[in-house]
Amino acid sequence: MDLRDLGWDDALRHQFEPWAAKPHVQPGRVSIEFNYIFRVYVHGGEIDAELAGRLKHHATSRSELPAVGDWVVVRTRPSDERGTMVAVLPRRSRFSRRVAGNTTEEQVVAANVNVTFIVMGLDQDYSARRLERYLLMARESGAAPVVLLTKPDVGEDVEGRVAEARAMATDAPVHVLNPKAGEGIEQVTHYLTRGRTGALLGSSGVGKTTLINRLLGSEARRTRDVRASDSKGRHTTTNRELVVLPNGGLLIDTPGMRELQLWEVGSASRETFDDIAALAPSCHFTDCAHRDEPRCAVKAAVGEGRLGADRLDSYLKLQDELVFLEKQQDERALIDEKRRGRIGAKALRQVLKLKGSR
């Protein structure tokens, strides 16, 4: 396998230069990660790889360790088909969420992605509020978002939902396709030329695995039916994987996400809620929160029917979530700082003890 087929270029080669002269070291790209078990593409094929102890020790969070799509520095063993990942090259993009549950920690779902495919069914899976959230996180990742609406043959109010998705996506392309029938697949391959990477994101049962099988040209990956009562699918993809497509493109397959908690949101909020952002300058107060303030242009637009009440409600819930998340991240940062201080103090005591024994 040629690394250029995986997206290797001059910029990455420059980043790898500090390690280039070291023996038994080469670049690779993480293809599978499952509970700290990794497969890595290197020149010539795939190898199993583990994390170097130093890399784990110096990481302040799980997000600093390799994720699927990452370019890594691998130290190989001449007599073994295994390797050790000693460093992660800087990421160009990353799709992150807060880990499921109550833990305040970033989970990198996919790294170094050029385009993020948000896959949503037009059946009971469809949710305008969830699409807002996916668009927000995709834009924050640094990758270009593309919306793929599936199951038009069994969807409800297909034309209305497609129109709503296009209005919400603004400048992001929206495509309707039916992977099960093989319809519209070419709309995806258009984005995945040689060395370009896409990531499939969406709920279970929306057709992500079927789409990959169509792109591969074979039934290489197992699919399962969804429940007719609520269009919910069962997980057929259980871990993230970087798939090399016949046309030269790459696709990161991800398990369906039951929880989609935000981790970091910057300017992406303005892009996703551009209608509210356009109205805000007309508010009487420059710091208007669009809640109880008088002469609020956003609330006036809701009252006049120019902006949906549910749209404003979604925006306000997002702001509340971001405030809560920032507080939790500050608390987590304080805990991490104290932990690093204890580790440093322990190391200093050991050094002083060693000097005193001489």
C-alpha positions as a printed Julia matrix, in Angstrom:
358×3 Matrix{Float64}:
   0.0    0.0    0.0
   1.22   3.47  -0.95
   0.8    6.01   1.85
  -0.3    8.6   -0.72
  -3.44   6.51  -1.2
  -4.16   7.19   2.48
  -3.75  10.95   2.17
   0.0   11.29   2.85
   1.38  14.56   1.45
   4.26  17.04   1.73
   2.81  18.75   4.81
   2.65  15.44   6.68
   6.13  14.55   5.48
   7.4   17.8    6.99
   5.72  17.02  10.32
   7.34  13.59  10.33
  10.88  14.91   9.71
  11.98  14.94  13.41
  11.57  11.14  13.46
  12.63  10.35   9.9
  16.3    9.63  10.7
  15.57   7.32  13.63
  15.96   3.56  13.02
  12.91   1.31  12.6
  10.51   4.28  12.62
   7.88   5.01   9.95
   4.6    6.91   9.54
   1.26   5.13   9.62
  -2.46   5.84   9.78
  -4.76   4.32  12.38
  -7.38   2.13  10.71
  -9.05   0.44  13.7
  -9.17   1.26  17.4
 -11.01  -0.91  19.88
 -10.3   -0.7   23.61
  -6.66   0.33  23.06
  -6.16  -2.36  20.4
  -5.04  -0.78  17.13
  -4.5   -1.67  13.5
  -2.33   0.77  11.55
  -1.8    1.2    7.81
   1.9    1.53   6.96
   3.77   1.37   3.68
   3.08  -2.11   2.34
   0.05  -3.09   4.43
  -1.39  -3.23   7.94
   0.2   -4.06  11.29
  -0.99  -4.41  14.87
   0.26  -1.63  17.13
   0.22  -0.71  20.79
   0.69   2.57  22.62
   4.16   3.47  23.87
   4.26   3.88  27.63
   5.72   7.36  27.29
   2.86   8.43  24.99
   0.26   7.23  27.51
   2.1    8.78  30.44
   2.37  12.26  28.91
  -1.22  12.39  27.61
  -3.36  14.62  29.82
  -6.58  13.19  28.36
  -7.82  10.36  26.16
  -8.23  12.81  23.27
  -4.43  13.17  22.99
  -4.05   9.46  22.25
  -4.49   8.01  18.72
  -7.95   7.82  17.18
  -9.12   6.31  13.89
  -7.84   8.48  11.05
  -4.83   9.78  12.97
  -1.37   9.85  11.41
   1.07   8.35  13.89
   4.77   7.64  14.27
   5.29   3.88  14.53
   8.37   2.1   15.79
   8.48  -1.36  14.23
  10.32  -4.48  15.28
  12.37  -6.11  12.52
  11.58  -9.62  13.74
   7.9   -9.0   14.46
   4.87  -7.83  12.51
   3.88  -5.53  15.36
   4.66  -1.92  16.15
   4.54   0.7   18.88
   2.99   4.12  18.36
   5.33   6.71  19.87
   3.69   9.96  18.69
   0.57  11.4   17.05
   1.1   13.93  14.24
  -0.94  17.18  14.48
  -4.56  16.74  13.4
  -6.02  18.77  10.56
  -9.55  18.11  11.72
 -11.34  16.07  14.34
 -14.96  15.24  15.05
 -15.32  15.19  18.83
 -18.1   14.7   21.3
 -18.28  14.42  25.04
 -18.05  10.76  26.06
 -21.37   9.07  26.76
 -22.47   9.18  30.38
 -21.53  11.65  33.09
 -17.77  11.8   32.51
 -16.4   15.18  31.41
 -13.98  14.04  28.74
 -13.51  14.5   25.01
 -13.9   11.53  22.68
 -12.36  11.92  19.23
 -14.68   9.98  16.92
 -12.72  10.54  13.7
  -9.52  12.44  12.86
  -8.11  14.04   9.7
 -11.41  13.98   7.85
 -12.05  16.08   4.74
 -15.83  15.67   4.64
 -18.33  14.67   7.32
 -21.38  12.78   6.05
 -24.36  13.27   8.36
 -26.66  10.36   7.57
 -30.3   10.61   8.63
 -33.34   8.58   7.63
 -36.48  10.24   6.3
 -38.56   7.78   8.31
 -39.09   8.02  12.07
 -35.34   8.53  12.53
 -35.66  12.07  11.16
 -35.12  14.81  13.75
 -34.54  18.44  12.86
 -33.1   19.14  16.32
 -30.6   16.27  16.04
 -29.62  17.45  12.55
 -28.89  20.91  14.01
 -26.57  19.3   16.55
 -24.77  17.17  13.97
 -24.24  20.21  11.72
 -22.91  22.2   14.64
 -20.4   19.51  15.62
 -19.4   18.77  12.02
 -18.61  22.44  11.33
 -16.63  22.67  14.55
 -14.57  19.64  13.49
 -12.92  21.52  10.62
 -14.32  19.15   7.99
 -16.94  20.1    5.4
 -20.43  18.82   6.35
 -22.63  17.0    3.83
 -26.14  15.79   4.71
 -27.3   12.43   3.34
 -31.02  11.75   3.72
 -31.86   8.06   3.29
 -35.01   5.9    3.05
 -37.09   8.2    0.83
 -39.18   5.13  -0.12
 -40.52   4.69   3.44
 -40.22   8.27   4.67
 -42.99  10.53   5.87
 -43.5   13.99   4.32
 -40.34  13.5    2.28
 -40.56  16.8    0.38
 -41.2   18.79   3.56
 -38.35  17.17   5.47
 -35.9   17.58   2.61
 -36.84  21.26   2.31
 -36.42  21.73   6.07
 -33.02  20.0    6.05
 -31.81  22.18   3.16
 -32.92  25.36   4.92
 -31.18  24.27   8.1
 -27.97  23.16   6.35
 -27.61  26.57   4.61
 -24.39  26.2    2.54
 -23.87  22.48   3.31
 -24.96  20.16   0.45
 -28.01  17.93   1.05
 -28.48  14.74  -0.97
 -31.32  12.21  -0.99
 -30.28   8.62  -1.63
 -31.5    5.08  -1.12
 -28.49   2.8   -0.39
 -30.67  -0.33  -0.17
 -31.83   0.18  -3.76
 -28.42   1.44  -4.9
 -29.81   4.86  -5.77
 -27.75   8.05  -5.42
 -24.48   6.33  -4.47
 -22.58   8.41  -7.01
 -23.43  11.5   -4.97
 -21.13  10.17  -2.24
 -18.24   8.99  -4.44
 -18.04  12.51  -5.85
 -16.54  13.67  -2.53
 -14.15  10.75  -2.04
 -11.41  10.96  -4.63
  -7.99   9.39  -4.07
  -6.57  10.17  -0.65
  -9.65  12.08   0.59
 -11.31  10.89   3.77
 -14.96  11.0    4.75
 -16.67  10.0    8.01
 -20.15   8.5    8.26
 -22.1    9.78  11.28
 -25.65   8.99  12.26
 -27.97   6.77  14.25
 -28.11   3.0   13.97
 -30.32   1.76  11.18
 -30.07   4.75   8.82
 -28.18   2.76   6.17
 -24.51   3.57   6.86
 -23.37  -0.05   6.56
 -25.47  -0.63   3.43
 -23.95   2.51   1.91
 -20.42   1.24   2.59
 -21.26  -2.11   1.01
 -22.49  -0.29  -2.11
 -19.31   1.79  -2.24
 -17.17  -1.35  -1.8
 -19.16  -3.21  -4.45
 -19.75  -6.22  -2.18
 -21.69  -7.32   0.9
 -18.51  -7.21   2.96
 -20.17  -5.77   6.05
 -23.12  -7.23   7.93
 -26.42  -5.35   8.04
 -29.48  -5.82  10.25
 -33.11  -4.79   9.89
 -34.59  -1.94  11.91
 -37.7   -2.12  14.09
 -40.75  -1.09  12.11
 -42.38   0.51  15.17
 -39.84   3.3   15.66
 -37.2    2.89  12.87
 -34.53   2.14  15.5
 -31.61   0.03  14.33
 -29.34  -2.37  16.14
 -25.6   -1.79  16.07
 -23.9   -3.7   13.27
 -20.79  -1.5   13.43
 -19.28  -1.93  16.9
 -16.04   0.0   16.49
 -14.69   2.77  14.3
 -12.8    1.69  11.17
 -11.04   3.38   8.26
 -12.16   1.68   5.04
 -10.25   1.99   1.76
 -12.67   2.23  -1.18
 -12.05   0.84  -4.7
 -12.06   4.34  -6.23
  -9.18   5.45  -3.97
 -11.21   7.34  -1.39
 -11.37   6.52   2.31
 -14.32   6.32   4.66
 -14.44   6.11   8.45
 -17.38   3.98   9.56
 -18.67   4.75  13.05
 -21.17   3.0   15.34
 -24.57   4.62  15.69
 -24.5    7.27  18.42
 -27.11   7.01  21.15
 -25.81  10.19  22.77
 -24.51  13.28  20.97
 -23.22  15.53  23.71
 -21.28  18.63  22.68
 -17.64  19.07  23.58
 -16.53  22.34  22.01
 -18.4   24.93  19.97
 -16.93  28.15  18.61
 -17.91  30.0   15.45
 -19.85  26.91  14.3
 -22.77  28.04  16.46
 -23.18  31.19  14.35
 -23.07  29.17  11.1
 -25.63  26.63  12.28
 -28.0   29.26  13.72
 -27.32  31.85  11.05
 -30.97  32.99  11.03
 -30.76  33.96  14.71
 -27.3   35.47  14.2
 -28.71  37.65  11.4
 -31.52  38.95  13.64
 -29.41  39.55  16.78
 -27.82  42.9   15.68
 -31.32  44.44  15.62
 -31.9   43.67  19.3
 -31.99  46.73  21.59
 -29.22  45.35  23.83
 -25.92  44.3   22.24
 -25.59  41.43  24.75
 -29.19  40.3   24.37
 -29.64  36.65  25.34
 -33.02  36.47  23.56
 -34.82  35.43  26.74
 -36.5   38.09  28.91
 -34.88  41.24  27.48
 -37.2   43.96  26.1
 -37.18  44.89  22.4
 -35.54  41.62  21.35
 -35.57  41.28  17.55
 -35.3   37.5   17.74
 -38.37  37.09  19.97
 -40.22  39.59  17.79
 -39.46  37.43  14.75
 -40.92  34.41  16.58
 -44.05  36.4   17.46
 -44.47  37.46  13.83
 -43.97  33.94  12.52
 -40.69  34.74  10.72
 -38.74  32.38  13.01
 -39.96  29.09  14.44
 -40.41  28.96  18.22
 -38.8   25.52  18.28
 -35.76  26.96  16.49
 -35.25  29.59  19.2
 -35.91  27.0   21.92
 -33.21  24.76  20.42
 -30.77  27.69  20.34
 -31.43  28.6   23.99
 -31.01  24.99  25.12
 -27.67  24.92  23.3
 -26.52  28.05  25.12
 -27.49  26.53  28.47
 -25.64  23.34  27.61
 -22.5   25.25  26.62
 -22.47  27.19  29.9
 -22.82  23.95  31.86
 -20.14  22.25  29.75
 -17.69  25.13  30.24
 -18.15  24.89  34.01
 -17.51  21.14  33.96
 -14.44  21.54  31.74
 -13.03  24.16  34.13
 -13.54  21.77  37.04
 -11.89  18.93  35.09
  -8.93  21.18  34.18
  -8.44  22.04  37.86
  -8.45  18.34  38.8
  -5.93  17.54  36.02
  -3.67  20.4   37.15
  -3.67  19.09  40.71
  -2.9   15.57  39.46
   0.06  16.81  37.41
   1.28  18.74  40.45
   1.21  15.61  42.59
   3.07  13.64  39.91
   5.72  16.38  39.65
   6.12  16.57  43.42
   6.52  12.81  43.66
   9.18  12.82  40.92
  11.04  15.63  42.69
  11.02  13.73  46.0
  12.44  10.68  44.26
  15.25  12.74  42.71
  16.1   14.36  46.05
  16.03  10.99  47.78
  18.37   9.54  45.17
  20.81  12.46  45.58
  20.73  12.11  49.36
  21.64   8.43  49.21
  24.84   9.1   47.26
